[in-house]
């Protein structure tokens, strides 16, 4: 059997710290030993130092079962332990072998289990006093007035439990730069409280491991990594040690700790809402191997603090929210004002700034800019708004570094380094803005942040200097707190609503004025209609009477030219009379407000056939109709509808072919209207199909327009209103009408009546 190690030797060639594969180092720290077991408890991997602890060489461990190495009884105990195992609550397994007790942890990794054994450092298994810890923590909750104060108490307690020389609590910002917000230390050590550390000190893959594995201990930074071994024929050589407690640490991080003069560390993750909020970082300036249960006690401190992060932050936000609650009520009362000048009243109210603790305020509405407090110039604000609109930022935003969004703001950061922006909606630049000026901040870094990682011929190296390095942060305002952002949203939406109400009131007033004008116009049109239907009829009758007398003169006293002129005058009067009649009919249909009642269309067709009896006889026309349904309608209007359609078929028939008018009825389940709306309900479809002259089908939708004609006016008499009347009648019956046609083949007119439900 050939045995190889799986040590990852690629770290020296790294050019980017964040690409270091720290979860697969292929080695462990030497204060314990490691086995990786498959589901049959056969050893697939083991650390090279097994012989130093249990006196059994690697070649006698690999590929053997756990029971063959330690005993069948111990294997059975392990099986029982694994049956109750849960990754959320991994209870330790105690291995008593060769008169030495080992604290063993088990963690899944792929399809294997990591079995890591550490002898108790002092040979004793001392359990933590959870009652005392819990009692102390309750006292801390009562003592601490803020999250920072609570963090300080936790740092002090953690140092008392663990005995480390220094215990710090880091809090990360949104970019994962860390700040020491609490510290407990030996009196002779220089303080780190308030120092900042760049995000590069803890790269992304390390933060990911802190989220998965909540505690990591380095017992001696000067340790020699112990390789992990496996047989040569294994296809997958990498062993994921993300959840390992003995995992060997990145050599870059080890060098970093050595540069700090640290000899041992313990790190506990503080997680809030699934994000790495901070760390409890314990430093010792000599090697220190902390017993498992003492580590567990320290971890409990981290859990205590984590449980309070949201509570304390929300309490602080609530206190701020209460402080601005009264101010918000004043502002909202102004926004509910019905006065037209409520914007001017609002701008003169000092609370419009206090409600979000801003120094300036602006509203752009209808291209008018309203300002309050200290603000950039009109031109600067309009340029900013135009840039925000051009970037399609149609959602509210807030930032304390406006320069990142709008570099031109560098020229007015003394007035607006941070903003809250609320747009009024799409297709407009109208918006609300709050401003805060630049607040230069002096930040103390533990070493120059830009030099946290150095490149050299051998690869990457951490910084060697942790001397105080001061930075003045410019172009930033004080950050906007959550209650301030919430208050801004409340005020913005209230203002927007009030402005919209004002716009609606203006539109309503315009509609009232327009309605008055329409009433006046309608009255005039009705007067014209009265003239056309009554006053014009009498002159037309007189024209026709005098024309008839001249045309009927038996003495033939008039010349042929006079007779021809009078005949044309009489024809024009007849056409004028027909036009007036059709206009009156169209107007009457437009005014119809009758209730629809069940109407038998067969009876309607009978009435029409009787009325057109003479015309049908003259043209030898035939009407072939299905049994028609009953619809909700007005009988005399439906008679006019059928009359117009049948008369059109007679009028536009071929000279050498007798009109054949087919009337067919079907039921359809849905209708697509002329404006492409889908009506998903049943309709009676009644089709009038003739064999007449037809027309070009491109005019099928236009023939229902008033005065629209598609045939020669001299050849076919009419006003072009008949089909418009048909369309209006169908609309009054909640139905539709359409047409299809082909020249010299015929025309089909379709009527759609909704079925009674």
Order of alpha helices (4+ residues) and beta strands (2+ residues): beta-beta-beta-beta-alpha-alpha-alpha-beta-beta-beta-alpha-alpha-beta-beta-beta-alpha-beta-beta-alpha-beta-beta-alpha-alpha-alpha-beta-beta-alpha-beta-alpha-beta-beta-beta-beta-beta-beta-alpha-alpha-alpha-beta-alpha-alpha-beta-beta-alpha-beta-beta-beta-beta-alpha-beta-beta
